[in-house]
Amino acid sequence: MAMWNPWRGCHRYSAGCKFCYIHQADRRRGMNTDEIVKTDNFHAPVLKNKKGDYRMKPGQTVYLGFSTDFLIREADPWRG
């Protein structure tokens, strides 16, 4: 299973956010969930290994955005 979190952070928008795992996990780690930051593995889908093959294989299931709301506005400039 491949996982890709290009950025992290989120904002509480509704009552449904009260039990969100992102906020709970960040609180345990002492992180500020309201801070939207690009992660170190932002470019993971285009990274290649020493043989020149993509690290994330074509057709592989990739779980995306487990530490953010993927459509958060602060990330718009990074989507280009």
N, CA, C and O atoms as a MOPAC input file, in Angstrom:
PM7 MOZYME 1SCF
protein

 N      0.83900 1    -1.17400 1     0.00000 1
 C      0.00000 1     0.00000 1     0.00000 1
 C      0.88600 1     1.24000 1     0.00000 1
 O      1.77700 1     1.37900 1     0.83800 1
 N      0.63400 1     2.12300 1    -0.93400 1
 C      1.35900 1     3.38600 1    -0.98300 1
 C      0.48900 1     4.48400 1    -0.38600 1
 O     -0.72700 1     4.50100 1    -0.58000 1
 N      1.11900 1     5.39400 1     0.33700 1
 C      0.40000 1     6.50600 1     0.93800 1
 C      1.11900 1     7.79300 1     0.54600 1
 O      2.34800 1     7.86300 1     0.55900 1
 N      0.34100 1     8.79400 1     0.20300 1
 C      0.92400 1    10.07000 1    -0.19700 1
 C      0.17900 1    11.20600 1     0.48700 1
 O     -1.02600 1    11.37000 1     0.29800 1
 N      0.89200 1    11.97900 1     1.27000 1
 C      0.36400 1    13.17000 1     1.92800 1
 C      1.18400 1    14.35800 1     1.44500 1
 O      2.21500 1    14.67400 1     2.03800 1
 N      0.74200 1    15.02800 1     0.37200 1
 C      1.52800 1    16.13900 1    -0.16300 1
 C      1.60200 1    17.33500 1     0.76300 1
 O      2.57600 1    18.08800 1     0.72400 1
 N      0.58600 1    17.52500 1     1.59900 1
 C      0.59800 1    18.57600 1     2.60800 1
 C     -0.17900 1    18.08200 1     3.80800 1
 O     -0.88900 1    17.07900 1     3.73900 1
 N     -0.03300 1    18.80300 1     4.91100 1
 C     -0.74000 1    18.40400 1     6.12200 1
 C     -1.37200 1    19.63600 1     6.75100 1
 O     -0.93500 1    20.76600 1     6.53100 1
 N     -2.39400 1    19.39200 1     7.52600 1
 C     -3.10600 1    20.45400 1     8.20800 1
 C     -4.52700 1    20.57400 1     7.70400 1
 O     -4.84200 1    20.17100 1     6.58500 1
 N     -5.37900 1    21.13100 1     8.54200 1
 C     -6.78700 1    21.24500 1     8.20400 1
 C     -7.44100 1    22.23500 1     9.15600 1
 O     -6.86900 1    22.59400 1    10.18500 1
 N     -8.63300 1    22.66700 1     8.80700 1
 C     -9.40200 1    23.57500 1     9.65300 1
 C    -10.73600 1    22.91800 1     9.99100 1
 O    -11.28800 1    22.16300 1     9.19100 1
 N    -11.23600 1    23.20900 1    11.16000 1
 C    -12.55700 1    22.69800 1    11.54100 1
 C    -13.61800 1    23.59900 1    10.90000 1
 O    -13.65400 1    24.80400 1    11.14800 1
 N    -14.48300 1    22.99600 1    10.07000 1
 C    -15.50800 1    23.75700 1     9.38300 1
 C    -16.91500 1    23.45700 1     9.87400 1
 O    -17.81000 1    24.28500 1     9.71300 1
 N    -17.12600 1    22.29700 1    10.46600 1
 C    -18.48000 1    21.91700 1    10.85600 1
 C    -18.44700 1    21.07900 1    12.12700 1
 O    -17.38000 1    20.71200 1    12.61900 1
 N    -19.62700 1    20.78400 1    12.64800 1
 C    -19.72900 1    19.93700 1    13.84500 1
 C    -19.18500 1    18.54000 1    13.56500 1
 O    -18.73100 1    17.86200 1    14.48700 1
 N    -19.22200 1    18.10700 1    12.33000 1
 C    -18.70300 1    16.79300 1    11.95700 1
 C    -17.19500 1    16.67100 1    12.14100 1
 O    -16.66100 1    15.56300 1    12.19500 1
 N    -16.51500 1    17.79500 1    12.23800 1
 C    -15.06100 1    17.79100 1    12.43300 1
 C    -14.66500 1    17.49500 1    13.88500 1
 O    -13.49000 1    17.26400 1    14.17000 1
 N    -15.62100 1    17.50200 1    14.78500 1
 C    -15.32800 1    17.35100 1    16.20700 1
 C    -14.53000 1    16.08600 1    16.51500 1
 O    -13.65700 1    16.09900 1    17.38300 1
 N    -14.82400 1    15.00100 1    15.81200 1
 C    -14.16900 1    13.72700 1    16.08800 1
 C    -13.16200 1    13.32500 1    15.00300 1
 O    -12.81700 1    12.14900 1    14.88600 1
 N    -12.70600 1    14.26400 1    14.23600 1
 C    -11.77300 1    13.98200 1    13.13300 1
 C    -10.43900 1    13.45000 1    13.66700 1
 O     -9.86000 1    14.01100 1    14.59600 1
 N     -9.96800 1    12.36500 1    13.06600 1
 C     -8.71100 1    11.75400 1    13.50700 1
 C     -7.50700 1    12.64700 1    13.25300 1
 O     -6.50500 1    12.53400 1    13.95900 1
 N     -7.57600 1    13.52400 1    12.27400 1
 C     -6.44200 1    14.40700 1    11.97600 1
 C     -6.16100 1    15.30600 1    13.18000 1
 O     -5.01900 1    15.42700 1    13.62200 1
 N     -7.20000 1    15.92400 1    13.69700 1
 C     -7.03800 1    16.83200 1    14.83400 1
 C     -6.58800 1    16.07500 1    16.08600 1
 O     -5.73900 1    16.56100 1    16.83300 1
 N     -7.14600 1    14.90400 1    16.31300 1
 C     -6.77500 1    14.12000 1    17.49200 1
 C     -5.31600 1    13.67300 1    17.42100 1
 O     -4.58200 1    13.79000 1    18.40200 1
 N     -4.89800 1    13.16400 1    16.27100 1
 C     -3.51600 1    12.68700 1    16.12100 1
 C     -2.51700 1    13.83600 1    16.24000 1
 O     -1.48100 1    13.68900 1    16.88800 1
 N     -2.82100 1    14.98100 1    15.61900 1
 C     -1.91100 1    16.12700 1    15.70600 1
 C     -1.81000 1    16.63900 1    17.13600 1
 O     -0.72700 1    17.02800 1    17.57500 1
 N     -2.90800 1    16.64600 1    17.86300 1
 C     -2.87800 1    17.09200 1    19.24900 1
 C     -1.95900 1    16.20600 1    20.08200 1
 O     -1.20700 1    16.70700 1    20.91800 1
 N     -2.01400 1    14.88500 1    19.86200 1
 C     -1.12500 1    13.95900 1    20.59000 1
 C      0.34100 1    14.21300 1    20.26400 1
 O      1.20600 1    14.02300 1    21.12000 1
 N      0.62900 1    14.63700 1    19.04700 1
 C      2.01300 1    14.89700 1    18.61800 1
 C      2.46100 1    16.32400 1    18.90600 1
 O      3.60700 1    16.68500 1    18.64000 1
 N      1.55600 1    17.13500 1    19.44900 1
 C      1.89200 1    18.52700 1    19.73600 1
 C      1.98300 1    19.38200 1    18.49400 1
 O      2.71300 1    20.37300 1    18.48000 1
 N      1.25300 1    19.01700 1    17.44400 1
 C      1.29300 1    19.75300 1    16.18100 1
 C      0.06900 1    20.65600 1    16.06700 1
 O     -0.99000 1    20.34700 1    16.61400 1
 N      0.21700 1    21.76400 1    15.36000 1
 C     -0.87100 1    22.69500 1    15.12000 1
 C     -1.55300 1    22.32200 1    13.80500 1
 O     -1.00300 1    22.56200 1    12.73000 1
 N     -2.73900 1    21.74000 1    13.88700 1
 C     -3.46100 1    21.28800 1    12.69600 1
 C     -3.87100 1    22.45500 1    11.80500 1
 O     -4.01500 1    22.28000 1    10.59500 1
 N     -4.06200 1    23.63800 1    12.37900 1
 C     -4.46500 1    24.79600 1    11.58100 1
 C     -3.35300 1    25.31100 1    10.67000 1
 O     -3.61400 1    26.12600 1     9.78600 1
 N     -2.14300 1    24.85900 1    10.86700 1
 C     -1.01600 1    25.27000 1    10.01800 1
 C     -0.93900 1    24.31700 1     8.82000 1
 O     -0.70100 1    23.12100 1     8.98700 1
 N     -1.14000 1    24.85100 1     7.62600 1
 C     -1.10700 1    24.05000 1     6.40700 1
 C      0.31100 1    24.12600 1     5.84300 1
 O      0.78100 1    25.20500 1     5.47900 1
 N      0.99100 1    22.98100 1     5.77000 1
 C      2.38800 1    22.95800 1     5.31000 1
 C      2.60100 1    21.85600 1     4.27700 1
 O      1.99400 1    20.78800 1     4.34900 1
 N      3.46000 1    22.13600 1     3.33500 1
 C      3.85100 1    21.14700 1     2.33500 1
 C      4.77200 1    20.13100 1     3.01400 1
 O      5.66500 1    20.51500 1     3.77000 1
 N      4.56400 1    18.85100 1     2.75200 1
 C      5.38300 1    17.81000 1     3.37700 1
 C      6.65500 1    17.54500 1     2.58100 1
 O      6.79900 1    17.98500 1     1.44000 1
 N      7.57100 1    16.81800 1     3.21000 1
 C      8.83300 1    16.46400 1     2.54800 1
 C      8.62000 1    15.53400 1     1.36100 1
 O      9.44400 1    15.49800 1     0.44800 1
 N      7.51400 1    14.77400 1     1.36300 1
 C      7.29400 1    13.84400 1     0.25100 1
 C      6.28700 1    14.39800 1    -0.76200 1
 O      5.56200 1    13.63400 1    -1.39800 1
 N      6.24300 1    15.71400 1    -0.91000 1
 C      5.32900 1    16.36900 1    -1.85100 1
 C      5.48800 1    15.80800 1    -3.26600 1
 O      4.49900 1    15.63100 1    -3.97500 1
 N      6.70400 1    15.53500 1    -3.67000 1
 C      6.97600 1    15.08900 1    -5.04100 1
 C      7.02900 1    13.56300 1    -5.18000 1
 O      7.49800 1    13.05800 1    -6.20000 1
 N      6.56500 1    12.83600 1    -4.19000 1
 C      6.66800 1    11.36900 1    -4.18200 1
 C      6.16700 1    10.68700 1    -5.45800 1
 O      6.81800 1     9.74300 1    -5.90600 1
 N      5.06200 1    11.09900 1    -6.06700 1
 C      4.58400 1    10.38400 1    -7.25800 1
 C      5.52700 1    10.44600 1    -8.46400 1
 O      5.43100 1     9.60500 1    -9.35800 1
 N      6.42200 1    11.41400 1    -8.50300 1
 C      7.32700 1    11.52500 1    -9.65300 1
 C      8.76200 1    11.13200 1    -9.32100 1
 O      9.64100 1    11.24000 1   -10.17600 1
 N      9.01300 1    10.67600 1    -8.09600 1
 C     10.35900 1    10.24900 1    -7.72600 1
 C     10.67400 1     8.89300 1    -8.35000 1
 O      9.80000 1     8.03500 1    -8.48000 1
 N     11.92900 1     8.71700 1    -8.73100 1
 C     12.35400 1     7.46800 1    -9.34800 1
 C     13.44600 1     6.80700 1    -8.51800 1
 O     14.15500 1     7.47000 1    -7.76100 1
 N     13.57000 1     5.49700 1    -8.66900 1
 C     14.63600 1     4.76300 1    -7.98300 1
 C     15.91200 1     4.79900 1    -8.82600 1
 O     15.94400 1     5.45800 1    -9.86500 1
 N     16.94800 1     4.11000 1    -8.39700 1
 C     18.23600 1     4.12500 1    -9.09900 1
 C     18.15000 1     3.54400 1   -10.50900 1
 O     18.95000 1     3.89800 1   -11.37500 1
 N     17.18900 1     2.65800 1   -10.74500 1
 C     17.00100 1     2.05900 1   -12.07200 1
 C     16.22300 1     2.96500 1   -13.01900 1
 O     16.11200 1     2.68100 1   -14.21100 1
 N     15.68400 1     4.06100 1   -12.47900 1
 C     14.90700 1     4.97700 1   -13.30000 1
 C     13.41800 1     4.67200 1   -13.30800 1
 O     12.66100 1     5.30400 1   -14.04500 1
 N     12.98800 1     3.71200 1   -12.49800 1
 C     11.56600 1     3.37900 1   -12.40300 1
 C     10.91600 1     4.24900 1   -11.32900 1
 O     11.55300 1     4.63300 1   -10.34700 1
 N      9.66200 1     4.54300 1   -11.53300 1
 C      8.93700 1     5.30600 1   -10.51500 1
 C      8.82300 1     4.48400 1    -9.24100 1
 O      8.59000 1     3.27600 1    -9.28500 1
 N      8.98900 1     5.15000 1    -8.10800 1
 C      8.85700 1     4.46000 1    -6.82100 1
 C      7.40900 1     4.03000 1    -6.59900 1
 O      7.15200 1     2.93100 1    -6.10700 1
 N      6.47700 1     4.88800 1    -6.95800 1
 C      5.06300 1     4.51300 1    -6.93100 1
 C      4.75100 1     3.92200 1    -8.29800 1
 O      4.83100 1     4.60800 1    -9.31700 1
 N      4.40200 1     2.67300 1    -8.30900 1
 C      4.20500 1     1.95100 1    -9.56600 1
 C      2.90500 1     2.36300 1   -10.25500 1
 O      1.89100 1     2.56900 1    -9.58800 1
 N      2.92700 1     2.48400 1   -11.58700 1
 C      1.69000 1     2.75900 1   -12.32500 1
 C      0.64800 1     1.67500 1   -12.03300 1
 O      0.95900 1     0.48400 1   -12.03100 1
 N     -0.57500 1     2.10100 1   -11.78900 1
 C     -1.64600 1     1.16400 1   -11.48700 1
 C     -1.75200 1     0.79700 1   -10.01800 1
 O     -2.71600 1     0.15000 1    -9.60900 1
 N     -0.78300 1     1.19800 1    -9.22800 1
 C     -0.77100 1     0.90500 1    -7.78700 1
 C     -1.81200 1     1.77500 1    -7.08100 1
 O     -1.98000 1     2.94700 1    -7.41800 1
 N     -2.49900 1     1.20200 1    -6.11200 1
 C     -3.42900 1     1.98000 1    -5.30300 1
 C     -2.63400 1     2.88000 1    -4.36700 1
 O     -1.74800 1     2.41600 1    -3.64900 1
 N     -2.95600 1     4.16400 1    -4.38200 1
 C     -2.28000 1     5.13300 1    -3.53400 1
 C     -3.32700 1     5.79100 1    -2.64700 1
 O     -4.29800 1     6.37000 1    -3.13400 1
 N     -3.11800 1     5.69600 1    -1.35100 1
 C     -4.00900 1     6.33600 1    -0.39700 1
 C     -3.53600 1     7.76500 1    -0.20700 1
 O     -2.37800 1     8.01200 1     0.13300 1
 N     -4.44000 1     8.69600 1    -0.42900 1
 C     -4.08100 1    10.09700 1    -0.55700 1
 C     -4.69500 1    10.95300 1     0.54300 1
 O     -5.87200 1    10.80600 1     0.87200 1
 N     -3.89300 1    11.84500 1     1.10600 1
 C     -4.38500 1    12.88800 1     1.98100 1
 C     -4.93400 1    12.42600 1     3.32200 1
 O     -6.03100 1    12.82800 1     3.70800 1
 N     -4.19900 1    11.59800 1     4.03000 1
 C     -4.65000 1    11.12800 1     5.32900 1
 C     -4.32800 1    12.11000 1     6.44900 1
 O     -4.64900 1    11.83900 1     7.60600 1
 N     -3.70900 1    13.23100 1     6.13800 1
 C     -3.38100 1    14.20900 1     7.17700 1
 C     -3.87200 1    15.60400 1     6.80900 1
 O     -3.34300 1    16.60800 1     7.28500 1
 N     -4.90800 1    15.65200 1     5.94100 1
 C     -5.43000 1    16.93500 1     5.49900 1
 C     -6.77500 1    16.75600 1     4.81300 1
 O     -7.20700 1    15.63700 1     4.53900 1
 N     -7.41800 1    17.86800 1     4.54400 1
 C     -8.52700 1    17.91700 1     3.60600 1
 C     -7.85800 1    18.21600 1     2.27300 1
 O     -7.30900 1    19.30400 1     2.09800 1
 N     -7.88900 1    17.28900 1     1.33800 1
 C     -7.12400 1    17.45300 1     0.10600 1
 C     -7.49400 1    18.72800 1    -0.64800 1
 O     -6.64500 1    19.30100 1    -1.33100 1
 N     -8.72600 1    19.17600 1    -0.54100 1
 C     -9.17500 1    20.33800 1    -1.29900 1
 C     -9.06600 1    21.65200 1    -0.52400 1
 O     -9.72900 1    22.62800 1    -0.87300 1
 N     -8.25200 1    21.68800 1     0.50400 1
 C     -8.10100 1    22.89300 1     1.31400 1
 C     -7.51800 1    24.02600 1     0.46300 1
 O     -6.59500 1    23.81100 1    -0.32300 1
 N     -8.05700 1    25.21300 1     0.62700 1
 C     -7.68400 1    26.35100 1    -0.23200 1
 C     -6.21700 1    26.73100 1    -0.15100 1
 O     -5.62900 1    27.12700 1    -1.15800 1
 N     -5.61400 1    26.62000 1     1.02100 1
 C     -4.20900 1    27.01800 1     1.16500 1
 C     -3.28100 1    26.22200 1     0.26200 1
 O     -2.17000 1    26.66600 1    -0.02600 1
 N     -3.71600 1    25.05900 1    -0.18600 1
 C     -2.88700 1    24.22900 1    -1.06600 1
 C     -3.09000 1    24.53500 1    -2.54400 1
 O     -2.38800 1    23.97100 1    -3.38200 1
 N     -4.02300 1    25.40500 1    -2.88500 1
 C     -4.29000 1    25.71900 1    -4.28500 1
 C     -3.04700 1    26.12600 1    -5.07200 1
 O     -2.87200 1    25.65300 1    -6.19500 1
 N     -2.17500 1    26.98400 1    -4.53300 1
 C     -0.98400 1    27.37100 1    -5.30200 1
 C     -0.03700 1    26.17900 1    -5.58600 1
 O      0.71600 1    26.21800 1    -6.55900 1
 N     -0.06800 1    25.14100 1    -4.76200 1
 C      0.80800 1    23.99300 1    -4.94400 1
 C      0.27200 1    23.01600 1    -5.98200 1
 O      1.01000 1    22.14800 1    -6.44700 1
 N     -0.99400 1    23.14300 1    -6.35000 1
 C     -1.60700 1    22.20200 1    -7.31100 1
 C     -1.17700 1    22.47700 1    -8.73500 1
 O     -1.08100 1    21.55700 1    -9.54800 1
 N     -0.91600 1    23.73600 1    -9.04200 1
 C     -0.46600 1    24.13400 1   -10.37100 1
 C     -0.85700 1    23.23400 1   -11.41000 1
 O     -0.53600 1    23.46200 1   -12.57700 1

